[in-house]
Amino acid sequence: MEQDIKAAARLIKEADGLLIGAGAGMGVDSGLPDFRGNEGFWKAYPLLGKARIPFVEIANPASFSDNPLLAWGFYGHRLRLYRDTIPHQGFHILQAFAGKMAHGAFVFTSNVDGQFQKAGFPPERVAECHGSIHYLQCAHPCSRAIWSADTLNVAVDEDSCRWLPTLPSCTECGNLARPNILLFNDWGWISDQTDLQMERLNKWYMRLDNPLVIELGAGLAVPTVRRVCESIPAPLVRINPTDPQIDSNKRNTISLKMRGLEALEHLHAAWQALS
């Protein structure tokens, strides 16, 4: 493990740009749940566990039609949680790495929590492939409108996991709003903001001569981040405490079976030792 950390530190030292791939595990060290399977999800939301409501059912456009108070109770609680969470030190270690690279860093994440922006990463350097809970859209899209949730006052009954009236409404038609997040079985997600972010990412990447990919906490259940990170023709450092393996034939890879913050602290110490 020590040799792998030293090798990864050398890759960081040599890179001119850092692509950060982040899954739900990135937020665990900040105290955020990662919803690992239904049992993990129900542990975080016992009331939904008692009713045997799985994550794929509540994180579904149908939930906003069938039970909007419950759907918004769940997402309202998450919005408040993410607003209150302080990003862990690992975010700042990644910023330190990027600060020494000619082209800095760009984030590609499946997380909807906005923690990278909160930690100080420029919003124009973050691509959120599943959208963001900090933006809203019409639940039955009447237009392409997406707007900030910053002024939304979260009102949730913790005992029932239900939103307290009045429900968030669309700024265009006045009907029910929902988070601008890609849900399961979702044909109504407005992807315009994510599409723009991906255009910026591609333009940034084309400028690099010696890129490096560091992937953190990206699981197998929804493997979007893992697949993208493996597909990029650049060295890959995968940090994952449960699924560190790299299943492709990709060359020049390093796997660290560690949690995100722990691994980043070790990498930072090894990187500083190279200075």
N, C-alpha and C positions, 0 to 999 in steps of 0.2 A: 504493500500500500504506500509506503514512504517513497519508493522509487516512482510510482505512478504520480504521486503528488508533485514530486520534483520535475518529472517530465511535463506534466500539465502546466506547471509554473513557467517552464521554459517556453512553451507554446504561447502562453499569455504574454510573455516578455517580447516575443518575436512578432506577434500579430499587429496588423495596422487597423483592424476593425473587429469588434466583438458582437456576434449575434447571440443574444440571450434567449434561449427557448425555455419557457416556464409553464409548468402545470400546477395543479392544486397543491402539490407537496411543497411548493415554494412558500406558501403562507402558513404552513403548520407551525414553524418556529415563531411566528407572530401570534400564535394562539387561535388561528382559524381552523375550522373543521375541513376535512378533505372529502367527506361523504364516501369513504371507501366501502362500497357495497351497501346494501340496505341496513345492515346492523350498525354500521358507522353513521349512516344518515339518521337512523332512528335514535341513536344515542344523542345526537346533536338536537334532534327535534322529537322528544319523547311522546308528545301528543299525537304526532303523525304516525309514530310507531305503534301507539296504542290502537289507532284506527287502521293499522296495517296499510298505510298509504305509502307506496314506494316513491323514490326520488323521480323516476321516469314519469310517474303519474302527476305529481304536483308541478314538475318542471316541464309542463306541456301546455300548448295553447288552449286545449280543451278545458283545463282547470279554470281559466279566466272566464270561460263561458258557463261552465257547470257550477262553479263555486267561487266567484270572484273575491268574496271576503276572505276565504281560506287561502286562495292563491296569493292575494296581496298581503295577507298576514305573514305568509312564509317569506315572500320577497321583501316586504317591508322590514321584517326582522333582520334579514341579511343586509339590506341597505344600511340600516342603523349600525349593525355590527361592523361593516366595512368602514363606515364613517368614523367609528370610534377606535378602530385598530391602528396601532403604531407599527409601521414596517420594521422588521428586525434589522440588525446590523449588516446582515448579508447583502442587503440592497446597496448599502453604502460601500461595501467592499467591491462589488461589481462596478460601481461608479468610479472607484479609485483605479481599477484596472483600465477602464475605458478612457479615463482622463489622461493616460499616458500613451494612448493610441492615436495615430494621425486622424482617423475617421470616427473615433469614439465608438459608441455602442448603439445597437438597435434591438428592441425587445419584440419577440413574437410570443404571444401568450394565449392560452385558452382560458385564462382566469378573467372573470368579469368584475373583479373587486376594485380595480383602479389603484392597487397598492404601489405599482411602479411609479405612477405619476405622483402619488402622495409622498413617495420617498425622494422625489426630486428629479426623476427622469423627465426630459422634455416630452410633452404629449405628442409632438410631431415625430418622435422617435419610438413610439409604441404602436404595435399592431395587435389588436385584440380580435382574434379570429372568431370568437363566439359573441362579440359585442361587449357591452358594458352596462352594469346595473345603474350606473350614474346618468344614464340617458333613457328617455322614454319614447314610445311611439303609440299610435292607435292600435288597440287590440284587434280590430278588424279594419286593416289599413284603408283609410279614406284618402290618403295621400302619402307622399314620400317623407313627410315631416318627421324629424327627430329633434328632440329638445332636451335640455339639461334637467336633471332631477334635483339640482342643488337647492331649489326653493321648496321642494316637497317636504311637508311636515309629516314625519312618520308617526302614525298612531296605531299601535298594535296591542291587543289584549293578550298578554303573555300566557294566560291560563288556557285560552281557547285557540291561540295561534290564529286569530282573526283580526282583520283590519277594522278599525273603528271608523264609521262613516265620517266624512264622505269619501267615496272611492276616487282615486286619481282619474282625471278625465282628459280626453284628447283636446289639444289646443285648437284644432281645426274644426271638428264636428261636435265636440262636447260629449261624445260617447266614451266608453271605458278605455283607459290607457293601460299599457303594460310596459315592463322593462324592454329596452332594445337589446335583447339577448336572444341568441339562437337556442331555441328550446327543442325538445324531442318532438318528432313528427310536425315540424314547424314549416309551413309554407307561407307564412305571413311576416316573417322577419325581414325588416328593411336593412339591407346590408351596405347601404351607401357609404356610411362612415368607415366600416371595415375595409371596403373596396379601396377607398382613398388611402387608408393606412397601408394597405398592401402595395399600392403603387409607390408610395414613398419608400417602403422597405426595399422594393426591387431596384429603384433608382440608386438608393444608398449602396446596396450590395454591389452594383455594377462598378462602383468606384474603387473597390478594394483590390489589392494585389495579394495580400496574405491574411485572409480572414480566419477567424477561429469561432467555433460554435461551443458554447457552454449550455448544456441542457440540465434543468433542475426540476425534480419532482414531477415529471411527466409520466403518468401511468399508462396501463395497457387497456383500461376499460374504454376510454375515448382517446385513441392513440394519435390524434391529429398532430400534436407537437412533436412526438417521437418520430413520426414518419417524415415530417418536414425537415427536422434536424438531421436525420439520416440521409435525406436526399440531396443535401447541399454539399457540393464538392469542396469541402474544407475539413480540417481536423475537428474531431468531436470529442468533447469531454462530457460524459454522461454522469450525473450525480443523482443517485436514487437508492434509498435504503432497502427497498424490497425487490425492485426490478431493474438492476443495473446492466443486465445483459444487452448486447447489441446483436440483433438477430440477422441483420443484413450482412453482406460481404464488404461493407464499407471499411476502407483502410485508414490507418492513422487515427485510431480511437483509443480513448482511455475511459475505463469505467471505475467509478468510485462508489462503493456500497456504503453510503453515508447520507445523513440528513443534510439539507441544503446549507444551513448556517455552519454546522460543524465542518463540512468540506471546504466551504469558502474561507473559514478562518485558517485552516491548514494551508490552503492555496495561497492566501495572503501572506502568511509568514514565510513560505518558501519563495514566493515572488519577491518579497522585500529582501531576502537573503541574496538574491541575484543582483541587486542594485550595487 
